[in-house]
Amino acid sequence: MTSQQTAPALVPAFAPSGTLRASINLGNPILANRAPAGGDPVGVSIDLAYEFGRRLGVPVELVVFEKAAASVDAVRAEKADIGFFAVDPARSEGLLFTAPYVLIEGSYLVPESSALTENGQVDREGTRISVGSGSAYDLFLTRAIQHAGIIRLQGAPAALAALREGEVEVAAGIRQLLEGEAARASGVRVLPGRFMVIQQAMGIPAARGTAAQEVLASFVEEMKASGFVADALERHRIEGALVAPAAQPSSSSSSSS
């Protein structure tokens, strides 16, 4: 799908109502943020949604959520036509993903007084880790953590508040968000490095079919190669995220890559 082409035969697969409904997760500030003065959300995912709608020749409606899990569920239930979320095996059912367009680091936040100095020390008996329920971090840590406890809360703000209030020993989240929390007020620090790399991709309901998935995957690859994604990250002053490398031929056709 080049910048001069649309896929008219596939427009009904993407926008059966005549409008492309894009599921937007405001819980990930690297991809979407609230605009000042009550305007529409702004961010990389919004830019991609409007550009894809332009290619299809249909208007775009933003369907906005505060949590990743709700955003994913909307696409899976076909209450939205496309979405922007972290690829995870636990999300593959009912969805078809593209290859990632952005890579984001997942890190840990701890109190200044904590004895923890590196990521490998977190998974110990007696350690409680707060995460936003249903987030990429929750899904990853559910598989990876063997000894520490995972405290699932309603969104990133609640996970950070739990750390501040002494209810947990560690909070997990997007590195940029955690660094912002540490800069906002003293008393907490971010552990060096990362415990995971989050692959942010576009997705559609599985019922829309692999032909639609291939068109969307091709769009994502063009947006990376053309500099569109890099320009959007710069325009929205996003740090802590990298444009994902070009997909290998098999990656864009996998539903859980």
Secondary structure by P-SEA (a helix, b strand, c coil): cccccccccccccccccccbbbbbbccccccccccccccccccaaaaaaaaaaaaacbbbbbbccccaaaaaaaaaaccccccccccccccccccccccccbbbbbbcccccccccccccccccccbbbbcccccaaaaaaaaccccbbbbbcccaaaaaaaaaacccccccccaaaaaaaaaacccccccccccbbbbbbccccccccaaaaaaaaaaaaaaaaaaaaaaaaaaaccccccccccccccccccccc
